[in-house]
Amino acid sequence: MARGAVRWHDVYVESAAVTLGTPQSSREAVAAGLLDAAEAETSRQVSVSVSRDRSGPELAVDAGRKALAACGRDPLDIGLLIHADCWYQGLEFWNTAAYVQQQVLGHGACVAFELRQMSNGGVSALETAATRLTAVPDTGAALVTTGDRFAGPAFPRWTTDRGLAFGDAGTAVVLSRRPGVLRLVATAAWSQPLLEGLHRGEEPFGDSAGQAGPLDLVARKKGFLRHHAVDEVTARNEAGMRTAVENCLEAADAAMTDMAAVVVPFFGAKLSRLQCLEPLGIRPEDTLQEWGLTTGHLGAGDQPAGLAKLLQQDRLAPGDRVLLVGVGAGFSWTCAVLERL
């Protein structure tokens, strides 16, 4: 088995939930001068989820409560909580995971921590939870949450990057050693740290977050590409994702054609085709692309949200398998194969 790949035994997903904001359409964004009409046409982004009054952690709390209710778990059953995120959590210098723990579980008999793997955080947290559930049998059940709110003016959700727009959401997944709706079959992780500069660019390190202006990932990427060839960056990016996917499928003793669904990041249509669909040899209809074009990229939460959507729509028959493909700035990839019971 390839390094970084794991075949799991007796680890299950009991439930998954997502909490979204209010849709803001791309048409509204264009009319308000927040988005260029040509970019809207290229990305085919219909709308994004916008939370008007709840922070990322508050969205995560709502999703966490839904997930516990869906599987009938008592909060005291949860011995591990991992909260993954990408962006500002509403305050500086505080423990976000402890807040989610208190609001959802209300007890201290639980290991709780925050995980920062950028947009790879949701799937990476699932793998990390499976590791502790296996290594520490008396953990009980684990709750994995994500929560991000990409609010202006610091984060111009429609234009801070190209080819995608950012949406607000909280997600939650309950895992345990008790048979649930899905069995975790295999995971695999890979990374390519040479690419971390794509999201750092040539900007100097600051003294505090308050010094920063509106986030401009396009400018950062241009800074990085002044020193690195585009072809090399593209090749390394594609190779990293394919390595993680191939290692995960090998560990699951499966092929891509065995997957009933593949949940890739919720990018715009063109970027998704170039960075996910074509390199993996899959079609838009194999994914949740149409739904993602209504929610936007949910930070660390695309894959858990997609899992919740598949279960909500009852799209997986017993024996069906789904592949989650996490992609995070840095760059890191974590993939997971799950089977519907």
ZADO-1210 file (C-alpha; in nm, 4 decimals, padded with zeros to 6 digits):
<atoms>
<atom x="00.0000" y="00.0000" z="00.0000" code="MET" pos="1"/>
<atom x="00.1289" y="00.3470" z="-00.0855" code="ALA" pos="2"/>
<atom x="00.2682" y="00.5700" z="00.1846" code="ARG" pos="3"/>
<atom x="-00.0024" y="00.7955" z="00.3270" code="GLY" pos="4"/>
<atom x="-00.2851" y="00.5567" z="00.2342" code="ALA" pos="5"/>
<atom x="-00.4929" y="00.3660" z="00.4901" code="VAL" pos="6"/>
<atom x="-00.7476" y="00.0851" z="00.4627" code="ARG" pos="7"/>
<atom x="-00.9925" y="00.1298" z="00.7492" code="TRP" pos="8"/>
<atom x="-01.1831" y="-00.1326" z="00.9463" code="HIS" pos="9"/>
<atom x="-01.4935" y="-00.0637" z="01.1554" code="ASP" pos="10"/>
<atom x="-01.5040" y="00.3150" z="01.1200" code="VAL" pos="11"/>
<atom x="-01.8410" y="00.4562" z="01.0165" code="TYR" pos="12"/>
<atom x="-02.0212" y="00.7793" z="00.9392" code="VAL" pos="13"/>
<atom x="-02.3449" y="00.7982" z="01.1368" code="GLU" pos="14"/>
<atom x="-02.4735" y="01.1301" z="01.0014" code="SER" pos="15"/>
<atom x="-02.3778" y="01.4457" z="00.8146" code="ALA" pos="16"/>
<atom x="-02.5346" y="01.7914" z="00.8119" code="ALA" pos="17"/>
<atom x="-02.4889" y="02.1310" z="00.6492" code="VAL" pos="18"/>
<atom x="-02.6123" y="02.4788" z="00.7379" code="THR" pos="19"/>
<atom x="-02.6131" y="02.7415" z="00.4639" code="LEU" pos="20"/>
<atom x="-02.6875" y="03.1122" z="00.4499" code="GLY" pos="21"/>
<atom x="-02.9119" y="03.3023" z="00.2082" code="THR" pos="22"/>
<atom x="-02.8351" y="03.2763" z="-00.1642" code="PRO" pos="23"/>
<atom x="-02.6927" y="03.5840" z="-00.3359" code="GLN" pos="24"/>
<atom x="-02.7181" y="03.5444" z="-00.7117" code="SER" pos="25"/>
<atom x="-02.4381" y="03.6268" z="-00.9522" code="SER" pos="26"/>
<atom x="-02.6863" y="03.8493" z="-01.1322" code="ARG" pos="27"/>
<atom x="-02.7254" y="04.0533" z="-00.8132" code="GLU" pos="28"/>
<atom x="-02.3476" y="04.0608" z="-00.7703" code="ALA" pos="29"/>
<atom x="-02.2960" y="04.1902" z="-01.1257" code="VAL" pos="30"/>
<atom x="-02.5636" y="04.4559" z="-01.0795" code="ALA" pos="31"/>
<atom x="-02.3987" y="04.5681" z="-00.7548" code="ALA" pos="32"/>
<atom x="-02.0556" y="04.5920" z="-00.9184" code="GLY" pos="33"/>
<atom x="-01.9189" y="04.3037" z="-00.7118" code="LEU" pos="34"/>
<atom x="-01.8531" y="04.0749" z="-01.0082" code="LEU" pos="35"/>
<atom x="-01.7589" y="04.1191" z="-01.3714" code="ASP" pos="36"/>
<atom x="-02.0236" y="03.9907" z="-01.6124" code="ALA" pos="37"/>
<atom x="-01.7643" y="03.8019" z="-01.8215" code="ALA" pos="38"/>
<atom x="-01.6356" y="03.6202" z="-01.5122" code="GLU" pos="39"/>
<atom x="-01.9921" y="03.5276" z="-01.4174" code="ALA" pos="40"/>
<atom x="-02.0456" y="03.3782" z="-01.7618" code="GLU" pos="41"/>
<atom x="-01.7183" y="03.1824" z="-01.7534" code="THR" pos="42"/>
<atom x="-01.7654" y="03.0403" z="-01.4046" code="SER" pos="43"/>
<atom x="-02.1397" y="02.9749" z="-01.4489" code="ARG" pos="44"/>
<atom x="-02.1759" y="03.0451" z="-01.0779" code="GLN" pos="45"/>
<atom x="-02.5482" y="03.0849" z="-01.0190" code="VAL" pos="46"/>
<atom x="-02.5307" y="03.2072" z="-00.6599" code="SER" pos="47"/>
<atom x="-02.3373" y="03.1777" z="-00.3352" code="VAL" pos="48"/>
<atom x="-02.4444" y="03.1182" z="00.0227" code="SER" pos="49"/>
<atom x="-02.4212" y="03.4355" z="00.2320" code="VAL" pos="50"/>
<atom x="-02.4552" y="03.4396" z="00.6095" code="SER" pos="51"/>
<atom x="-02.5814" y="03.7828" z="00.7114" code="ARG" pos="52"/>
<atom x="-02.5642" y="03.7431" z="01.0876" code="ASP" pos="53"/>
<atom x="-02.3832" y="03.4234" z="01.1882" code="ARG" pos="54"/>
<atom x="-02.0077" y="03.3646" z="01.2032" code="SER" pos="55"/>
<atom x="-01.8343" y="03.0507" z="01.0786" code="GLY" pos="56"/>
<atom x="-01.8280" y="02.8926" z="01.4275" code="PRO" pos="57"/>
<atom x="-02.1977" y="02.9677" z="01.4771" code="GLU" pos="58"/>
<atom x="-02.2794" y="02.7986" z="01.1469" code="LEU" pos="59"/>
<atom x="-02.0701" y="02.5001" z="01.2599" code="ALA" pos="60"/>
<atom x="-02.2613" y="02.4833" z="01.5889" code="VAL" pos="61"/>
<atom x="-02.5934" y="02.4706" z="01.4053" code="ASP" pos="62"/>
<atom x="-02.4688" y="02.1934" z="01.1753" code="ALA" pos="63"/>
<atom x="-02.3242" y="02.0027" z="01.4711" code="GLY" pos="64"/>
<atom x="-02.6574" y="02.0039" z="01.6536" code="ARG" pos="65"/>
<atom x="-02.8322" y="01.8825" z="01.3385" code="LYS" pos="66"/>
<atom x="-02.5844" y="01.5977" z="01.2925" code="ALA" pos="67"/>
<atom x="-02.6237" y="01.4788" z="01.6520" code="LEU" pos="68"/>
<atom x="-03.0018" y="01.4908" z="01.6245" code="ALA" pos="69"/>
<atom x="-02.9953" y="01.3000" z="01.2951" code="ALA" pos="70"/>
<atom x="-02.8082" y="01.0029" z="01.4412" code="CYS" pos="71"/>
<atom x="-02.9665" y="01.0190" z="01.7869" code="GLY" pos="72"/>
<atom x="-02.6366" y="01.0641" z="01.9677" code="ARG" pos="73"/>
<atom x="-02.6264" y="01.2099" z="02.3169" code="ASP" pos="74"/>
<atom x="-02.3616" y="01.4855" z="02.3375" code="PRO" pos="75"/>
<atom x="-02.1971" y="01.2865" z="02.6168" code="LEU" pos="76"/>
<atom x="-02.1199" y="01.0132" z="02.3614" code="ASP" pos="77"/>
<atom x="-01.8776" y="01.2435" z="02.1797" code="ILE" pos="78"/>
<atom x="-01.5176" y="01.2061" z="02.2948" code="GLY" pos="79"/>
<atom x="-01.3491" y="01.3908" z="02.0086" code="LEU" pos="80"/>
<atom x="-01.4307" y="01.7151" z="01.8295" code="LEU" pos="81"/>
<atom x="-01.2291" y="01.8545" z="01.5391" code="ILE" pos="82"/>
<atom x="-01.3203" y="02.1914" z="01.3915" code="HIS" pos="83"/>
<atom x="-01.1708" y="02.2779" z="01.0512" code="ALA" pos="84"/>
<atom x="-01.1741" y="02.6202" z="00.8904" code="ASP" pos="85"/>
<atom x="-00.9975" y="02.8473" z="00.6404" code="CYS" pos="86"/>
<atom x="-01.0759" y="03.2046" z="00.7284" code="TRP" pos="87"/>
<atom x="-01.1444" y="03.4476" z="01.0104" code="TYR" pos="88"/>
<atom x="-01.3524" y="03.2891" z="01.2859" code="GLN" pos="89"/>
<atom x="-01.5061" y="03.6068" z="01.4242" code="GLY" pos="90"/>
<atom x="-01.2426" y="03.6915" z="01.6868" code="LEU" pos="91"/>
<atom x="-00.8660" y="03.6814" z="01.7213" code="GLU" pos="92"/>
<atom x="-00.6812" y="03.4886" z="01.9935" code="PHE" pos="93"/>
<atom x="-00.9476" y="03.2493" z="02.1137" code="TRP" pos="94"/>
<atom x="-01.0213" y="02.8778" z="02.0998" code="ASN" pos="95"/>
<atom x="-01.2756" y="02.8172" z="01.8246" code="THR" pos="96"/>
<atom x="-01.2980" y="02.4429" z="01.8839" code="ALA" pos="97"/>
<atom x="-01.3732" y="02.4965" z="02.2537" code="ALA" pos="98"/>
<atom x="-01.6606" y="02.7278" z="02.1582" code="TYR" pos="99"/>
<atom x="-01.8113" y="02.4652" z="01.9274" code="VAL" pos="100"/>
<atom x="-01.7551" y="02.2037" z="02.1982" code="GLN" pos="101"/>
<atom x="-01.9371" y="02.4071" z="02.4619" code="GLN" pos="102"/>
<atom x="-02.2253" y="02.5078" z="02.2357" code="GLN" pos="103"/>
<atom x="-02.2872" y="02.1632" z="02.0855" code="VAL" pos="104"/>
<atom x="-02.1682" y="01.9201" z="02.3540" code="LEU" pos="105"/>
<atom x="-02.1605" y="02.1184" z="02.6769" code="GLY" pos="106"/>
<atom x="-01.9133" y="01.8880" z="02.8518" code="HIS" pos="107"/>
<atom x="-01.5382" y="01.8532" z="02.8978" code="GLY" pos="108"/>
<atom x="-01.4943" y="01.4768" z="02.8599" code="ALA" pos="109"/>
<atom x="-01.3810" y="01.5375" z="02.5047" code="CYS" pos="110"/>
<atom x="-01.0611" y="01.6162" z="02.3171" code="VAL" pos="111"/>
<atom x="-01.1302" y="01.9226" z="02.1011" code="ALA" pos="112"/>
<atom x="-00.9007" y="02.1054" z="01.8641" code="PHE" pos="113"/>
<atom x="-00.8969" y="02.3255" z="01.5546" code="GLU" pos="114"/>
<atom x="-00.7458" y="02.1961" z="01.2308" code="LEU" pos="115"/>
<atom x="-00.6154" y="02.4323" z="00.9622" code="ARG" pos="116"/>
<atom x="-00.5601" y="02.2572" z="00.6305" code="GLN" pos="117"/>
<atom x="-00.7361" y="02.5300" z="00.4345" code="MET" pos="118"/>
<atom x="-00.9920" y="02.3850" z="00.1885" code="SER" pos="119"/>
<atom x="-00.8601" y="02.0350" z="00.2573" code="ASN" pos="120"/>
<atom x="-00.9630" y="02.0670" z="00.6218" code="GLY" pos="121"/>
<atom x="-01.2937" y="01.8814" z="00.6105" code="GLY" pos="122"/>
<atom x="-01.1570" y="01.5581" z="00.4629" code="VAL" pos="123"/>
<atom x="-00.8314" y="01.5798" z="00.6585" code="SER" pos="124"/>
<atom x="-01.0350" y="01.6097" z="00.9787" code="ALA" pos="125"/>
<atom x="-01.2340" y="01.2978" z="00.8866" code="LEU" pos="126"/>
<atom x="-00.9105" y="01.1020" z="00.8447" code="GLU" pos="127"/>
<atom x="-00.7694" y="01.2417" z="01.1708" code="THR" pos="128"/>
<atom x="-01.0882" y="01.1478" z="01.3563" code="ALA" pos="129"/>
<atom x="-01.0727" y="00.7932" z="01.2183" code="ALA" pos="130"/>
<atom x="-00.7146" y="00.7671" z="01.3435" code="THR" pos="131"/>
<atom x="-00.8049" y="00.8566" z="01.7016" code="ARG" pos="132"/>
<atom x="-01.1185" y="00.6436" z="01.7014" code="LEU" pos="133"/>
<atom x="-00.9013" y="00.3468" z="01.6054" code="THR" pos="134"/>
<atom x="-00.6078" y="00.4239" z="01.8351" code="ALA" pos="135"/>
<atom x="-00.8160" y="00.5193" z="02.1421" code="VAL" pos="136"/>
<atom x="-01.1146" y="00.2816" z="02.1518" code="PRO" pos="137"/>
<atom x="-01.2860" y="00.4509" z="02.4464" code="ASP" pos="138"/>
<atom x="-01.3165" y="00.7784" z="02.2508" code="THR" pos="139"/>
<atom x="-01.6766" y="00.6853" z="02.1767" code="GLY" pos="140"/>
<atom x="-01.7898" y="00.8946" z="01.8802" code="ALA" pos="141"/>
<atom x="-01.6276" y="01.1879" z="01.7020" code="ALA" pos="142"/>
<atom x="-01.7824" y="01.5095" z="01.5748" code="LEU" pos="143"/>
<atom x="-01.6073" y="01.6820" z="01.2851" code="VAL" pos="144"/>
<atom x="-01.7262" y="02.0344" z="01.2057" code="THR" pos="145"/>
<atom x="-01.6292" y="02.3048" z="00.9578" code="THR" pos="146"/>
<atom x="-01.7348" y="02.6670" z="00.9561" code="GLY" pos="147"/>
<atom x="-01.6399" y="02.9609" z="00.7379" code="ASP" pos="148"/>
<atom x="-01.7941" y="03.2998" z="00.6622" code="ARG" pos="149"/>
<atom x="-01.6250" y="03.4986" z="00.3849" code="PHE" pos="150"/>
<atom x="-01.7521" y="03.8479" z="00.4668" code="ALA" pos="151"/>
<atom x="-01.6467" y="04.1809" z="00.3235" code="GLY" pos="152"/>
<atom x="-01.4727" y="04.4124" z="00.3226" code="PRO" pos="153"/>
<atom x="-01.1760" y="04.1962" z="00.4223" code="ALA" pos="154"/>
<atom x="-01.2841" y="03.9101" z="00.1959" code="PHE" pos="155"/>
<atom x="-01.4427" y="04.0086" z="-00.1383" code="PRO" pos="156"/>
<atom x="-01.6089" y="03.6709" z="-00.1915" code="ARG" pos="157"/>
<atom x="-01.6796" y="03.7202" z="-00.5627" code="TRP" pos="158"/>
<atom x="-01.3412" y="03.8529" z="-00.6759" code="THR" pos="159"/>
<atom x="-01.0670" y="03.7587" z="-00.4294" code="THR" pos="160"/>
<atom x="-00.9793" y="03.4709" z="-00.6644" code="ASP" pos="161"/>
<atom x="-01.0606" y="03.3798" z="-01.0219" code="ARG" pos="162"/>
<atom x="-01.2726" y="03.0915" z="-01.1401" code="GLY" pos="163"/>
<atom x="-01.4620" y="03.0489" z="-00.8141" code="LEU" pos="164"/>
<atom x="-01.6693" y="03.2392" z="-00.5610" code="ALA" pos="165"/>
<atom x="-01.6840" y="03.1734" z="-00.1880" code="PHE" pos="166"/>
<atom x="-01.9917" y="03.0740" z="00.0103" code="GLY" pos="167"/>
<atom x="-02.0643" y="03.0589" z="00.3842" code="ASP" pos="168"/>
<atom x="-02.1518" y="02.7332" z="00.5574" code="ALA" pos="169"/>
<atom x="-02.1195" y="02.5142" z="00.8600" code="GLY" pos="170"/>
<atom x="-02.0952" y="02.1366" z="00.8256" code="THR" pos="171"/>
<atom x="-02.0800" y="01.8441" z="01.0639" code="ALA" pos="172"/>
<atom x="-02.0126" y="01.4703" z="01.0429" code="VAL" pos="173"/>
<atom x="-02.0477" y="01.2156" z="01.3238" code="VAL" pos="174"/>
<atom x="-01.8114" y="00.9170" z="01.3082" code="LEU" pos="175"/>
<atom x="-01.7767" y="00.6161" z="01.5361" code="SER" pos="176"/>
<atom x="-01.6922" y="00.2447" z="01.5520" code="ARG" pos="177"/>
<atom x="-02.0660" y="00.1701" z="01.5512" code="ARG" pos="178"/>
<atom x="-02.2197" y="00.0790" z="01.2120" code="PRO" pos="179"/>
<atom x="-02.3875" y="00.3815" z="01.0570" code="GLY" pos="180"/>
<atom x="-02.5120" y="00.4936" z="00.7182" code="VAL" pos="181"/>
<atom x="-02.1667" y="00.4827" z="00.5569" code="LEU" pos="182"/>
<atom x="-01.8514" y="00.2812" z="00.6130" code="ARG" pos="183"/>
<atom x="-01.5129" y="00.4493" z="00.5793" code="LEU" pos="184"/>
<atom x="-01.3228" y="00.2248" z="00.3391" code="VAL" pos="185"/>
<atom x="-00.9941" y="00.4057" z="00.2744" code="ALA" pos="186"/>
<atom x="-00.8178" y="00.7415" z="00.2875" code="THR" pos="187"/>
<atom x="-00.4984" y="00.8806" z="00.1402" code="ALA" pos="188"/>
<atom x="-00.3109" y="01.2073" z="00.1789" code="ALA" pos="189"/>
<atom x="-00.0432" y="01.3829" z="-00.0235" code="TRP" pos="190"/>
<atom x="00.1181" y="01.7260" z="-00.0252" code="SER" pos="191"/>
<atom x="00.3265" y="01.9582" z="-00.2401" code="GLN" pos="192"/>
<atom x="00.4710" y="02.2345" z="-00.0174" code="PRO" pos="193"/>
<atom x="00.6517" y="02.4037" z="-00.3079" code="LEU" pos="194"/>
<atom x="00.3124" y="02.5436" z="-00.4037" code="LEU" pos="195"/>
<atom x="00.2402" y="02.7133" z="-00.0697" code="GLU" pos="196"/>
<atom x="00.3610" y="03.0418" z="-00.2189" code="GLY" pos="197"/>
<atom x="00.0637" y="03.0550" z="-00.4542" code="LEU" pos="198"/>
<atom x="-00.1411" y="03.1890" z="-00.1643" code="HIS" pos="199"/>
<atom x="00.1413" y="03.3915" z="-00.0061" code="ARG" pos="200"/>
<atom x="00.2855" y="03.5643" z="-00.3107" code="GLY" pos="201"/>
<atom x="00.5406" y="03.8358" z="-00.2407" code="GLU" pos="202"/>
<atom x="00.3580" y="03.9911" z="00.0518" code="GLU" pos="203"/>
<atom x="00.5680" y="04.0519" z="00.3656" code="PRO" pos="204"/>
<atom x="00.4620" y="03.8995" z="00.6948" code="PHE" pos="205"/>
<atom x="00.2695" y="04.1467" z="00.9100" code="GLY" pos="206"/>
<atom x="00.2502" y="04.2103" z="01.2830" code="ASP" pos="207"/>
<atom x="-00.1261" y="04.1641" z="01.3179" code="SER" pos="208"/>
<atom x="-00.4306" y="04.0693" z="01.1153" code="ALA" pos="209"/>
<atom x="-00.5723" y="04.4195" z="01.1490" code="GLY" pos="210"/>
<atom x="-00.3003" y="04.5566" z="00.9221" code="GLN" pos="211"/>
<atom x="-00.4191" y="04.3630" z="00.6186" code="ALA" pos="212"/>
<atom x="-00.6454" y="04.5110" z="00.3507" code="GLY" pos="213"/>
<atom x="-00.8987" y="04.3210" z="00.1365" code="PRO" pos="214"/>
<atom x="-00.7650" y="03.9795" z="00.0436" code="LEU" pos="215"/>
<atom x="-00.6427" y="03.9585" z="-00.3176" code="ASP" pos="216"/>
<atom x="-00.5412" y="03.6043" z="-00.4065" code="LEU" pos="217"/>
<atom x="-00.5044" y="03.6972" z="-00.7724" code="VAL" pos="218"/>
<atom x="-00.2241" y="03.9409" z="-00.6864" code="ALA" pos="219"/>
<atom x="-00.0545" y="03.6835" z="-00.4626" code="ARG" pos="220"/>
<atom x="-00.0606" y="03.4234" z="-00.7372" code="LYS" pos="221"/>
<atom x="00.0847" y="03.6706" z="-00.9863" code="LYS" pos="222"/>
<atom x="00.3673" y="03.7379" z="-00.7412" code="GLY" pos="223"/>
<atom x="00.4425" y="03.3674" z="-00.7085" code="PHE" pos="224"/>
<atom x="00.4281" y="03.3104" z="-01.0836" code="LEU" pos="225"/>
<atom x="00.6930" y="03.5764" z="-01.1424" code="ARG" pos="226"/>
<atom x="00.9369" y="03.3201" z="-01.0049" code="HIS" pos="227"/>
<atom x="00.7776" y="02.9896" z="-01.1135" code="HIS" pos="228"/>
<atom x="00.6654" y="02.8617" z="-01.4521" code="ALA" pos="229"/>
<atom x="00.2905" y="02.8177" z="-01.4958" code="VAL" pos="230"/>
<atom x="00.3404" y="02.4777" z="-01.6608" code="ASP" pos="231"/>
<atom x="00.5415" y="02.3520" z="-01.3630" code="GLU" pos="232"/>
<atom x="00.2785" y="02.4720" z="-01.1159" code="VAL" pos="233"/>
<atom x="-00.0008" y="02.3098" z="-01.3173" code="THR" pos="234"/>
<atom x="00.1893" y="01.9822" z="-01.3478" code="ALA" pos="235"/>
<atom x="00.2687" y="01.9645" z="-00.9750" code="ARG" pos="236"/>
<atom x="-00.0896" y="02.0497" z="-00.8838" code="ASN" pos="237"/>
<atom x="-00.2383" y="01.7820" z="-01.1091" code="GLU" pos="238"/>
<atom x="00.0209" y="01.5229" z="-01.0060" code="ALA" pos="239"/>
<atom x="-00.0469" y="01.5795" z="-00.6361" code="GLY" pos="240"/>
<atom x="-00.4217" y="01.5376" z="-00.6709" code="MET" pos="241"/>
<atom x="-00.3917" y="01.2310" z="-00.8930" code="ARG" pos="242"/>
<atom x="-00.1444" y="01.0719" z="-00.6508" code="THR" pos="243"/>
<atom x="-00.3807" y="01.1152" z="-00.3557" code="ALA" pos="244"/>
<atom x="-00.6783" y="00.9864" z="-00.5566" code="VAL" pos="245"/>
<atom x="-00.4940" y="00.6871" z="-00.7038" code="GLU" pos="246"/>
<atom x="-00.3469" y="00.5890" z="-00.3668" code="ASN" pos="247"/>
<atom x="-00.6898" y="00.6110" z="-00.2038" code="CYS" pos="248"/>
<atom x="-00.8562" y="00.4015" z="-00.4749" code="LEU" pos="249"/>
<atom x="-00.5783" y="00.1431" z="-00.4535" code="GLU" pos="250"/>
<atom x="-00.6218" y="00.1196" z="-00.0759" code="ALA" pos="251"/>
<atom x="-00.9957" y="00.0743" z="-00.1293" code="ALA" pos="252"/>
<atom x="-00.9310" y="-00.1909" z="-00.3981" code="ASP" pos="253"/>
<atom x="-01.1500" y="00.0158" z="-00.6308" code="ALA" pos="254"/>
<atom x="-01.1439" y="00.2124" z="-00.9555" code="ALA" pos="255"/>
<atom x="-01.2875" y="00.5510" z="-01.0393" code="MET" pos="256"/>
<atom x="-01.5578" y="00.3782" z="-01.2441" code="THR" pos="257"/>
<atom x="-01.6754" y="00.2064" z="-00.9238" code="ASP" pos="258"/>
<atom x="-01.7712" y="00.5402" z="-00.7675" code="MET" pos="259"/>
<atom x="-02.1400" y="00.6324" z="-00.7676" code="ALA" pos="260"/>
<atom x="-02.0406" y="00.9937" z="-00.6961" code="ALA" pos="261"/>
<atom x="-01.7247" y="01.2016" z="-00.6653" code="VAL" pos="262"/>
<atom x="-01.7303" y="01.5127" z="-00.4465" code="VAL" pos="263"/>
<atom x="-01.4669" y="01.7586" z="-00.5683" code="VAL" pos="264"/>
<atom x="-01.4257" y="02.1203" z="-00.4536" code="PRO" pos="265"/>
<atom x="-01.7105" y="02.3546" z="-00.5450" code="PHE" pos="266"/>
<atom x="-01.5238" y="02.5649" z="-00.7995" code="PHE" pos="267"/>
<atom x="-01.6767" y="02.7470" z="-01.0949" code="GLY" pos="268"/>
<atom x="-01.7525" y="02.5330" z="-01.4003" code="ALA" pos="269"/>
<atom x="-01.4395" y="02.6183" z="-01.6013" code="LYS" pos="270"/>
<atom x="-01.1950" y="02.5912" z="-01.3107" code="LEU" pos="271"/>
<atom x="-01.3550" y="02.2664" z="-01.1978" code="SER" pos="272"/>
<atom x="-01.3173" y="02.1222" z="-01.5468" code="ARG" pos="273"/>
<atom x="-00.9516" y="02.2242" z="-01.5731" code="LEU" pos="274"/>
<atom x="-00.8368" y="02.1366" z="-01.2212" code="GLN" pos="275"/>
<atom x="-01.0612" y="01.8438" z="-01.1249" code="CYS" pos="276"/>
<atom x="-01.2753" y="01.6838" z="-01.3940" code="LEU" pos="277"/>
<atom x="-01.0259" y="01.6513" z="-01.6797" code="GLU" pos="278"/>
<atom x="-00.7286" y="01.5401" z="-01.4635" code="PRO" pos="279"/>
<atom x="-00.9457" y="01.2748" z="-01.2951" code="LEU" pos="280"/>
<atom x="-01.1346" y="01.1700" z="-01.6082" code="GLY" pos="281"/>
<atom x="-01.4792" y="01.2314" z="-01.4614" code="ILE" pos="282"/>
<atom x="-01.7906" y="01.4162" z="-01.5817" code="ARG" pos="283"/>
<atom x="-01.9827" y="01.7007" z="-01.4185" code="PRO" pos="284"/>
<atom x="-02.2773" y="01.4643" z="-01.3661" code="GLU" pos="285"/>
<atom x="-02.0523" y="01.2356" z="-01.1595" code="ASP" pos="286"/>
<atom x="-02.0122" y="01.5221" z="-00.9126" code="THR" pos="287"/>
<atom x="-02.2302" y="01.7727" z="-00.7279" code="LEU" pos="288"/>
<atom x="-02.1248" y="02.0531" z="-00.9600" code="GLN" pos="289"/>
<atom x="-02.4734" y="02.1921" z="-01.0240" code="GLU" pos="290"/>
<atom x="-02.5398" y="02.2234" z="-00.6522" code="TRP" pos="291"/>
<atom x="-02.1945" y="02.3696" z="-00.5903" code="GLY" pos="292"/>
<atom x="-02.2694" y="02.6366" z="-00.8487" code="LEU" pos="293"/>
<atom x="-02.5509" y="02.7536" z="-00.6191" code="THR" pos="294"/>
<atom x="-02.3554" y="02.7449" z="-00.2896" code="THR" pos="295"/>
<atom x="-02.0060" y="02.8597" z="-00.3860" code="GLY" pos="296"/>
<atom x="-01.6818" y="02.7190" z="-00.2498" code="HIS" pos="297"/>
<atom x="-01.7466" y="02.6516" z="00.1202" code="LEU" pos="298"/>
<atom x="-01.3877" y="02.6658" z="00.2420" code="GLY" pos="299"/>
<atom x="-01.3120" y="02.3522" z="00.4412" code="ALA" pos="300"/>
<atom x="-01.6701" y="02.2315" z="00.4060" code="GLY" pos="301"/>
<atom x="-01.7284" y="02.1332" z="00.0411" code="ASP" pos="302"/>
<atom x="-01.6864" y="01.7589" z="00.0890" code="GLN" pos="303"/>
<atom x="-01.8772" y="01.7215" z="00.4201" code="PRO" pos="304"/>
<atom x="-02.1532" y="01.9383" z="00.2725" code="ALA" pos="305"/>
<atom x="-02.1578" y="01.7184" z="-00.0379" code="GLY" pos="306"/>
<atom x="-02.1831" y="01.4086" z="00.1790" code="LEU" pos="307"/>
<atom x="-02.4764" y="01.5607" z="00.3658" code="ALA" pos="308"/>
<atom x="-02.6432" y="01.6479" z="00.0345" code="LYS" pos="309"/>
<atom x="-02.6022" y="01.2940" z="-00.1021" code="LEU" pos="310"/>
<atom x="-02.7576" y="01.1480" z="00.2134" code="LEU" pos="311"/>
<atom x="-03.0371" y="01.4056" z="00.2188" code="GLN" pos="312"/>
<atom x="-03.1280" y="01.3239" z="-00.1417" code="GLN" pos="313"/>
<atom x="-03.0873" y="00.9495" z="-00.0775" code="ASP" pos="314"/>
<atom x="-02.8716" y="00.9265" z="-00.3889" code="ARG" pos="315"/>
<atom x="-02.6597" y="00.6350" z="-00.2651" code="LEU" pos="316"/>
<atom x="-02.7992" y="00.2810" z="-00.2737" code="ALA" pos="317"/>
<atom x="-02.6600" y="00.0093" z="-00.0436" code="PRO" pos="318"/>
<atom x="-02.3167" y="-00.0880" z="-00.1698" code="GLY" pos="319"/>
<atom x="-02.2625" y="00.2388" z="-00.3578" code="ASP" pos="320"/>
<atom x="-01.9298" y="00.4082" z="-00.3019" code="ARG" pos="321"/>
<atom x="-01.8465" y="00.7781" z="-00.2994" code="VAL" pos="322"/>
<atom x="-01.5062" y="00.9440" z="-00.3335" code="LEU" pos="323"/>
<atom x="-01.4327" y="01.2680" z="-00.1479" code="LEU" pos="324"/>
<atom x="-01.1479" y="01.4744" z="-00.2930" code="VAL" pos="325"/>
<atom x="-01.0120" y="01.7427" z="-00.0630" code="GLY" pos="326"/>
<atom x="-00.7803" y="02.0086" z="-00.2073" code="VAL" pos="327"/>
<atom x="-00.6211" y="02.2724" z="00.0124" code="GLY" pos="328"/>
<atom x="-00.3839" y="02.5628" z="-00.0389" code="ALA" pos="329"/>
<atom x="-00.0366" y="02.4667" z="00.0648" code="GLY" pos="330"/>
<atom x="-00.0861" y="02.2383" z="-00.1258" code="PHE" pos="331"/>
<atom x="-00.2392" y="01.9310" z="00.0371" code="SER" pos="332"/>
<atom x="-00.4828" y="01.6659" z="-00.0778" code="TRP" pos="333"/>
<atom x="-00.6812" y="01.4152" z="00.1289" code="THR" pos="334"/>
<atom x="-00.9189" y="01.1672" z="-00.0307" code="CYS" pos="335"/>
<atom x="-01.1672" y="00.9260" z="00.1215" code="ALA" pos="336"/>
<atom x="-01.3750" y="00.6380" z="-00.0139" code="VAL" pos="337"/>
<atom x="-01.6974" y="00.5621" z="00.1740" code="LEU" pos="338"/>
<atom x="-01.9553" y="00.2888" z="00.1138" code="GLU" pos="339"/>
<atom x="-02.3277" y="00.3139" z="00.1744" code="ARG" pos="340"/>
<atom x="-02.4570" y="00.0426" z="00.4061" code="LEU" pos="341"/>
</atoms>
